[in-house]
Amino acid sequence: DMRLTSNSANSFFPSISSFGSYLFVVWCDYRDGNGEVYFKVSQDAGSTWSADTRLTNSSGSSTYPCILSKGQELHLVWEDWRHTSSFTQPEIYYKYSSNAGVSWEGDIRLTNDPNGSYSPSIIAIDQTIVVVWEDLQNGPNQIYYKRSTDIGINWSGNMILLGNFSGASGNSSAAASGQNIHVVCENYYNGNDRIYYKRSTDAGISWSADTRLTNAPSQSLCPSACISGSLAHVVWYDNRDGNNEIYYNRSTDAGVTWGQDVRLTNSAGYCNDS
């Protein structure tokens, strides 16, 4: 194990991305009395690391960062509370580096919702950047997305992606391979959480119908997606057997069809937050 942070405050919500021998890590900590996003880089596959660099300077907390590298181009999104005096209405912000984090462009505000926007994730396909997040603008939590086709200079409007259900949707995860984008989330309805899936084959211009991935009479929560070519992998935690365990499913045809759930853990304790 290698310790990456060492300060008097707690460090939360790390996110990592890589290309070649470069590793990029962002996180939130409170060393300055306020939650801010920090960054560090390794150019030798994690053997040595740069000093911490503070990326945000907000009057409110900046949390839940997510970083993506496309070569030396870095894309960062996070939750920010600079526009509210309460801890209930964050907005999603974005910033960009063209030189592996040596310097960064200014903050760009992506959402403007008085009810709050949460938990962003980011993916990139060529010059197209797609941000997915959880939003409360239409009542129950729903999953929204927006696109930029010029590396974050201009952005589309907010578009609902997953959540046209009676219950709330949240904890989304997005991954991309080629022109294909895959998104999973949890949806709560009638006392039960299920995992849903959606895909785009044209870099987010159009999307498939919602696909329900779990059918267990139990809570299925916190999914995470990973893509490699036509192989799509999803993990989550589930209490169908009376205890929280990690489950897995995969598609071998880029999300068109899916296999059977596979239980990955068998623990006397709880396994959470895959």
Backbone torsions as a table, in degrees:
resi	resn	phi	psi	omega
1	ASP	NA	142.4	177.4
2	MET	-123.6	122.0	179.3
3	ARG	-79.7	126.8	-176.1
4	LEU	-99.3	-23.7	-179.0
5	THR	-121.9	148.7	178.3
6	SER	-154.0	89.9	176.4
7	ASN	-149.0	174.5	-173.0
8	SER	-76.6	-8.4	-179.0
9	ALA	-106.2	165.7	175.9
10	ASN	-75.1	150.5	176.6
11	SER	-118.9	128.3	-171.3
12	PHE	-125.9	163.9	163.5
13	PHE	52.4	56.0	178.8
14	PRO	-71.4	149.3	174.8
15	SER	-138.4	140.9	-174.6
16	ILE	-132.5	145.5	174.3
17	SER	-145.1	163.4	-174.4
18	SER	-151.9	158.9	161.2
19	PHE	-152.6	135.9	-176.1
20	GLY	54.8	-129.7	179.2
21	SER	-91.4	2.9	179.2
22	TYR	-85.8	136.1	170.2
23	LEU	-124.2	136.4	180.0
24	PHE	-123.7	129.1	179.8
25	VAL	-127.1	136.0	170.8
26	VAL	-125.6	156.4	178.6
27	TRP	-162.5	174.8	175.7
28	CYS	-114.6	135.0	167.5
29	ASP	-146.7	169.9	-168.7
30	TYR	-114.5	29.6	-177.1
31	ARG	-63.5	-23.7	-179.3
32	ASP	-100.1	14.1	179.6
33	GLY	86.1	-1.2	-178.8
34	ASN	-144.8	145.4	178.0
35	GLY	-66.6	118.9	178.6
36	GLU	-131.7	157.2	179.0
37	VAL	-90.7	129.8	177.6
38	TYR	-117.0	160.3	-173.7
39	PHE	-140.7	144.2	167.5
40	LYS	-149.1	159.3	-173.3
41	VAL	-134.1	144.9	168.5
42	SER	-117.9	133.1	178.3
43	GLN	-101.0	1.1	-177.0
44	ASP	-129.3	44.9	174.9
45	ALA	61.1	29.5	173.4
46	GLY	96.9	1.3	179.3
47	SER	-68.7	-43.2	176.8
48	THR	-131.7	157.7	-174.6
49	TRP	-134.9	151.6	174.3
50	SER	-72.3	170.9	171.3
51	ALA	-69.0	161.3	176.6
52	ASP	-66.9	138.5	174.5
53	THR	-120.9	125.1	177.5
54	ARG	-80.3	125.1	-175.4
55	LEU	-101.8	-19.8	-178.9
56	THR	-120.7	155.5	176.8
57	ASN	-146.7	77.1	-169.5
58	SER	-112.4	148.6	175.0
59	SER	-70.9	-20.9	174.0
60	GLY	-113.0	174.0	-178.6
61	SER	-69.3	147.4	173.2
62	SER	-118.1	116.9	-171.0
63	THR	-137.8	176.6	177.9
64	TYR	48.1	55.3	177.7
65	PRO	-73.5	152.3	174.8
66	CYS	-138.6	125.0	-176.1
67	ILE	-115.0	146.5	177.7
68	LEU	-137.3	133.0	176.0
69	SER	-110.1	136.9	169.5
70	LYS	-123.8	89.1	-168.3
71	GLY	65.7	-133.9	178.0
72	GLN	-86.3	-0.4	173.5
73	GLU	-81.7	124.8	-179.3
74	LEU	-114.8	135.6	178.8
75	HIS	-122.2	131.0	-175.4
76	LEU	-130.3	133.8	170.9
77	VAL	-127.8	155.3	179.3
78	TRP	-162.5	167.4	171.1
79	GLU	-86.7	141.5	-179.3
80	ASP	-139.6	135.1	-178.5
81	TRP	-106.3	23.2	-176.5
82	ARG	-67.6	-16.7	-175.6
83	HIS	-101.0	6.1	-177.0
84	THR	-140.8	148.6	177.8
85	SER	-90.8	-9.9	178.8
86	SER	-103.6	176.8	-179.5
87	PHE	-106.4	38.6	-174.2
88	THR	-129.6	-7.5	-175.9
89	GLN	-132.2	66.6	176.7
90	PRO	-76.0	163.9	172.8
91	GLU	-122.4	162.0	-179.1
92	ILE	-94.6	131.5	177.8
93	TYR	-121.4	159.5	-177.3
94	TYR	-138.5	145.8	168.7
95	LYS	-149.3	164.9	-166.1
96	TYR	-138.4	142.0	171.1
97	SER	-126.8	135.5	179.9
98	SER	-98.7	-2.6	-171.7
99	ASN	-134.9	46.0	175.6
100	ALA	60.6	30.1	175.1
101	GLY	89.5	5.7	176.3
102	VAL	-63.6	-42.3	175.3
103	SER	-140.0	158.9	-176.3
104	TRP	-132.4	146.6	172.5
105	GLU	-74.7	173.4	179.7
106	GLY	-71.2	166.3	178.5
107	ASP	-69.9	140.1	174.8
108	ILE	-120.6	123.6	178.5
109	ARG	-81.6	125.0	-176.4
110	LEU	-99.5	-23.1	-177.5
111	THR	-127.5	158.5	178.1
112	ASN	-149.1	76.9	-174.9
113	ASP	-126.5	118.6	-179.1
114	PRO	-64.8	-13.9	-179.9
115	ASN	-92.3	-11.8	175.6
116	GLY	107.6	143.6	176.9
117	SER	-131.0	133.5	-166.0
118	TYR	-133.5	161.6	163.3
119	SER	48.3	65.2	-178.8
120	PRO	-79.1	150.4	166.8
121	SER	-133.0	158.4	-172.2
122	ILE	-138.3	141.9	175.5
123	ILE	-138.0	159.2	-178.2
124	ALA	-137.3	137.7	174.8
125	ILE	-131.4	109.2	-175.7
126	ASP	53.8	-120.4	179.9
127	GLN	-90.2	-0.2	-177.2
128	THR	-94.1	127.8	176.1
129	ILE	-112.2	132.3	178.6
130	VAL	-122.8	128.4	176.4
131	VAL	-114.3	132.5	179.7
132	VAL	-120.6	137.9	-179.0
133	TRP	-153.9	173.6	178.4
134	GLU	-101.6	134.7	-173.1
135	ASP	-139.8	149.1	-178.7
136	LEU	-111.6	17.9	-171.2
137	GLN	-67.3	-20.4	179.9
138	ASN	-117.4	33.5	178.2
139	GLY	101.5	-113.6	178.9
140	PRO	-61.0	152.1	178.1
141	ASN	-53.7	134.4	176.1
142	GLN	-136.2	160.5	-179.0
143	ILE	-96.4	124.6	-179.8
144	TYR	-116.8	164.1	173.9
145	TYR	-148.3	161.9	171.0
146	LYS	-148.3	158.9	-173.6
147	ARG	-125.4	149.5	166.9
148	SER	-127.2	132.6	179.5
149	THR	-104.9	8.5	179.2
150	ASP	-132.0	43.8	176.4
151	ILE	57.0	43.9	170.3
152	GLY	87.4	6.9	179.1
153	ILE	-76.5	-49.5	178.3
154	ASN	-121.4	149.3	-175.0
155	TRP	-131.1	149.1	173.2
156	SER	-72.5	174.4	171.5
157	GLY	-72.9	171.7	177.3
158	ASN	-73.1	133.6	179.9
159	MET	-128.5	133.6	178.9
160	ILE	-72.6	136.6	-177.2
161	LEU	-114.3	-54.8	179.9
162	LEU	-136.0	134.1	177.5
163	GLY	136.5	9.4	175.4
164	ASN	-78.0	53.6	-179.5
165	PHE	-119.4	176.7	176.6
166	SER	-76.0	-26.0	-178.6
167	GLY	-102.8	-178.9	-177.8
168	ALA	-85.7	149.2	176.5
169	SER	-120.0	146.6	-179.6
170	GLY	-166.5	-174.7	177.1
171	ASN	51.6	54.7	-179.3
172	SER	-80.3	155.7	174.9
173	SER	-140.6	136.8	-177.3
174	ALA	-127.2	147.1	177.0
175	ALA	-148.0	157.2	-177.2
176	ALA	-139.0	150.0	173.6
177	SER	-150.5	121.6	-173.7
178	GLY	62.9	-131.2	176.1
179	GLN	-91.4	2.2	-175.5
180	ASN	-90.3	131.7	174.4
181	ILE	-117.6	134.6	-179.3
182	HIS	-123.2	130.7	-179.4
183	VAL	-129.4	133.8	172.4
184	VAL	-123.8	154.2	175.8
185	CYS	-155.9	170.0	171.2
186	GLU	-100.9	148.4	176.4
187	ASN	-132.3	132.0	-178.9
188	TYR	-102.9	123.5	179.0
189	TYR	-151.7	132.6	173.3
190	ASN	56.0	40.9	175.3
191	GLY	81.1	12.2	-175.1
192	ASN	-142.4	140.4	174.4
193	ASP	-100.1	134.2	177.9
194	ARG	-124.3	158.9	175.9
195	ILE	-98.2	128.4	177.0
196	TYR	-116.7	156.7	-175.2
197	TYR	-136.5	147.6	176.3
198	LYS	-148.4	149.8	-179.4
199	ARG	-139.9	155.6	172.8
200	SER	-126.5	138.3	178.0
201	THR	-105.3	4.8	-177.5
202	ASP	-133.4	43.1	175.4
203	ALA	60.4	33.1	173.0
204	GLY	92.9	7.8	177.1
205	ILE	-73.3	-46.0	178.1
206	SER	-131.5	160.7	-173.2
207	TRP	-135.8	152.4	175.6
208	SER	-72.3	172.6	172.1
209	ALA	-68.9	159.4	175.5
210	ASP	-63.7	136.4	177.5
211	THR	-121.4	124.0	176.5
212	ARG	-83.4	123.7	-176.3
213	LEU	-95.2	-27.5	-178.9
214	THR	-114.9	142.1	179.7
215	ASN	-130.5	14.6	179.8
216	ALA	-72.3	145.3	177.1
217	PRO	-78.9	60.5	-173.4
218	SER	-158.4	179.5	177.2
219	GLN	-83.8	125.8	173.3
220	SER	-118.5	120.1	-165.8
221	LEU	-137.2	158.9	169.8
222	CYS	54.2	60.7	179.0
223	PRO	-75.0	154.5	174.3
224	SER	-137.9	136.4	-176.1
225	ALA	-114.0	146.8	175.4
226	CYS	-141.6	138.0	-174.3
227	ILE	-126.7	139.4	171.9
228	SER	-143.3	103.1	-176.5
229	GLY	61.5	-124.5	179.9
230	SER	-90.4	0.6	178.5
231	LEU	-91.3	121.5	176.7
232	ALA	-114.9	128.2	-176.1
233	HIS	-121.0	137.5	177.0
234	VAL	-133.8	134.6	172.0
235	VAL	-124.2	155.6	179.2
236	TRP	-161.7	174.7	171.6
237	TYR	-113.6	151.5	-165.1
238	ASP	-149.4	142.1	178.7
239	ASN	-114.2	32.0	-178.2
240	ARG	-62.0	-24.2	-179.0
241	ASP	-102.7	17.1	177.0
242	GLY	90.1	-2.0	-179.6
243	ASN	-145.7	144.1	178.4
244	ASN	-67.3	120.7	178.5
245	GLU	-133.4	159.0	178.3
246	ILE	-87.4	130.2	177.6
247	TYR	-119.7	159.8	-174.9
248	TYR	-140.6	145.8	170.8
249	ASN	-144.5	157.9	-180.0
250	ARG	-145.0	156.8	172.3
251	SER	-120.5	136.4	178.1
252	THR	-99.7	0.1	-179.3
253	ASP	-125.9	42.1	174.8
254	ALA	60.5	34.1	172.7
255	GLY	95.4	2.7	179.0
256	VAL	-70.6	-47.0	176.9
257	THR	-130.3	159.0	-176.2
258	TRP	-130.1	152.7	179.1
259	GLY	-85.2	-156.5	179.3
260	GLN	-93.9	151.4	175.8
261	ASP	-63.2	139.8	177.6
262	VAL	-123.0	125.5	177.4
263	ARG	-80.3	125.6	-175.4
264	LEU	-99.0	-23.2	-176.9
265	THR	-122.9	157.9	176.2
266	ASN	-146.8	81.5	-169.8
267	SER	-115.0	144.6	174.3
268	ALA	-70.7	-21.2	176.2
269	GLY	-102.6	-168.1	-179.6
270	TYR	-90.0	142.4	171.3
271	CYS	-115.4	117.2	-171.8
272	ASN	-128.3	164.7	165.7
273	ASP	51.9	67.2	-179.5
274	SER	-68.2	NA	NA
